[in-house]
């Protein structure tokens, strides 16, 4: 889910929902990992980029290509 600035504010999955700050904390601590399912059915791990309050979530595919989740489709309720 994107906030008004078009940045990811929540991740949703069969496990429920987690806000951006919690997802960043879980990823960076190694407590939990998240993936993004790509169109071909493969999964790309979600990681964090940036520092301090400018941290964002992104997904890496093919070992080098960076997919910014800021551009991910918005989910409508």
C-alpha positions as CSV (number, residue, x, y, z in Angstrom):
1,X,0.0,0.0,0.0
2,X,1.4,3.4,-0.9
3,X,1.1,6.6,1.1
4,X,0.3,10.0,-0.5
5,X,3.9,10.5,-1.4
6,X,3.7,7.2,-3.4
7,X,6.1,5.4,-1.0
8,X,5.3,1.9,0.4
9,X,3.6,2.3,3.8
10,X,2.5,-1.3,4.4
11,X,3.3,-4.8,3.1
12,X,0.4,-7.2,2.8
13,X,0.4,-11.0,2.5
14,X,-1.3,-14.2,3.7
15,X,0.4,-13.5,7.0
16,X,-1.4,-10.2,7.5
17,X,0.0,-6.6,7.2
18,X,3.1,-4.9,8.4
19,X,3.9,-1.2,8.2
20,X,7.0,0.1,6.5
21,X,8.9,0.9,9.7
22,X,8.3,-2.6,11.1
23,X,9.2,-4.3,7.8
24,X,12.5,-2.3,7.7
25,X,13.2,-3.3,11.3
26,X,12.4,-7.0,10.7
27,X,14.5,-7.1,7.5
28,X,17.5,-5.4,9.0
29,X,17.5,-7.4,12.2
30,X,17.2,-10.7,10.2
31,X,14.0,-11.5,12.1
32,X,11.9,-11.9,8.9
33,X,12.3,-11.7,5.2
34,X,9.8,-10.6,2.6
35,X,9.6,-11.3,-1.2
36,X,7.8,-9.8,-4.1
37,X,6.3,-12.2,-6.6
38,X,7.3,-11.1,-10.2
39,X,5.2,-11.6,-13.3
40,X,7.1,-14.7,-14.3
41,X,6.2,-16.3,-11.0
42,X,9.7,-16.0,-9.4
43,X,10.2,-14.2,-6.2
44,X,12.6,-11.3,-5.5
45,X,13.8,-10.6,-2.0
46,X,12.7,-7.3,-0.5
47,X,15.5,-5.3,1.1
48,X,16.1,-1.8,2.5
49,X,18.0,1.1,0.9
50,X,18.9,4.5,2.2
51,X,19.8,5.7,5.6
52,X,18.0,7.2,8.6
53,X,14.5,8.5,8.0
54,X,15.0,8.2,4.2
55,X,15.0,4.3,4.2
56,X,12.9,2.7,1.5
57,X,11.9,-0.8,0.6
58,X,13.1,-2.3,-2.7
59,X,13.4,-5.7,-4.4
60,X,16.4,-7.2,-6.1
61,X,15.9,-9.5,-9.2
62,X,18.5,-11.4,-11.2
63,X,21.1,-10.5,-8.6
64,X,21.7,-7.0,-9.9
65,X,18.5,-5.4,-11.2
66,X,16.9,-3.1,-8.5
67,X,13.1,-2.9,-8.5
68,X,12.0,0.1,-6.4
69,X,8.8,-0.7,-4.6
70,X,8.0,3.0,-4.7
71,X,6.8,2.2,-8.3
72,X,4.9,-0.9,-7.4
73,X,1.2,-0.9,-8.2
74,X,-1.1,0.5,-5.6
75,X,-3.5,-2.0,-4.1
76,X,-7.0,-0.7,-3.8
77,X,-9.4,-1.9,-1.1
